[in-house]
Amino acid sequence: MEGWVYALLAVICWGFEAIIVKAAGDGVDPMTGTGIGCVAAGAIFLVYLAVSGRITGAVLSRSGMLYGLAGVVSFAIGHYLYYTAINKSGAALSASLVATYPLLTVIIAALFFGEPVTLRSGIGTLLIVIGGLVLLF
């Protein structure tokens, strides 16, 4: 599959995530909900990695450690903040504001990895951010 297909599938998953979290309501607080999500996702991936033979020394490599850090920053911390935002501001507003993160990604990718900022990516990112600001103000 092409990379953009994976991206669109991720969009579908993340779109439903906000709805699922909103449906969970006040049954558990965002910190507990994030913990439950981390444990559930971790258990599924641990079984998959074990069964597929992917638990190797590479897990402790620099790349493996950076994926671990990304998981902590994105899933543990980011999702806690996101779930709290959903509880306080609703799913639609929270998801829309969180969806403005490409601005930060484009800037960091250009500065640290030398990825080009094309006219298309610049305009697309700008439109995303403008949309988030319209919803905020």
N, C-alpha and C positions, 0 to 999 in steps of 0.2 A: 504494500500500500504506500501511496505517496504521503509525505509528511503532513500535508494540509488535511488529509483525511483523518489522521490521528488527532490533529488539532481540533477539527470539528467534532470528533467523538468526545474529546475532553470537554468541549463547550457544552455538549449535551449532559455529560456527567455533572459538571459544575453547575449547570442550570438547575438540575434536579436537586443538587445538594442544598441550595438555599431553601427550596420548598420543603425538603425533608426536615431540615433544622427548624424551620418555622412551624411545621406540623408537630414537632417534638414539644413545642411550647415551653412552658415553665416546669415541665416534669423533672428536669435536672438543670443545674446551672451550667453556663458555658464551659467552665473549667472541667467539670465532670464529663460533660458531653464530648469535649475534645479528647479527654483521656480515654473514654470509651471508644471513640473513633480510632485513636492511635493504636490501642490494644487490638481492636478488631482487624484493622488493616494490617498491622504487624503480624498477627497470627496467620492470616491468609497468605501473606507474602512469605513468611517463614516456612510454611508447609510447601508452598510452590517451589521456593528455592531449594529446599531439601530434596523434594521429589525429583526435580529437574537436574540435580547435581551441580547447582550453581553456587553452593556455599564452598568457596575455595579461599586460598590466600589472597585473592584479588579483593575480597571484602575488606581486608585491612590495608589495601594499597591507598595511595593518595587519592585516586579517583573514588574508591569506595568510601573513604572518609569524607570527601567533599559531598558525595550523595547523602551521607548521613547528616552532615551539617545542613544541607538543603532541606532535608526532611524535618529537622528540628525547627529551622527558621520558618519554613512554609507550613508544614502541617501542624506542629505543636503550637508555635507562637502565632503564626498567621491565622490559623483556623480558630484559635481561642479568641483573637481580636475580632475576626469575622463573625463568629457565632454570637459574641457579645453585641456587636453592631446590629445583627439581625434581631436579637431580643429587644434592643432598645429603639431601633429605627425601622424595623420591618425588612422583609426579604427583598423587595423590589429596589428600594433606595440603597440598601447595603450592597447588594450584588452589583448594581450599576456603578457605585463609587469604587468598589474594589476592582472593577473591570478597567479602571484607568491606569493600572499598574504598568501597561506597556511603555508609558513615558519614561519611567525609571529604568525599565529593561533596555530600551533603545539607547538611552544615554550611557548606561554602564557598559553595554555591549560595544558601543563605539569607542569609549574611553579605554577599556581594559582589554578588549579583544580585537580592536581595529575593524569591527564590522561597519560597513558603509551605511550611512543614513541616506537613503535614496529619496528622491522627490516623493515617490509613492509611499514609502514607509513613514516619511515625515508628515505628509498630509494625513495619512490614515491615523497615525498616533495623535496628531493635533485634533482631529475630529472626535476621537475617543475621549480625549481630555475635555474638550469643549462640552461634549454630551454630559460628562460627569459634573462639570461645573454648573451646567444648566439645571441639573437635578438638585444640586446642593443649594443654589441660590434661587 
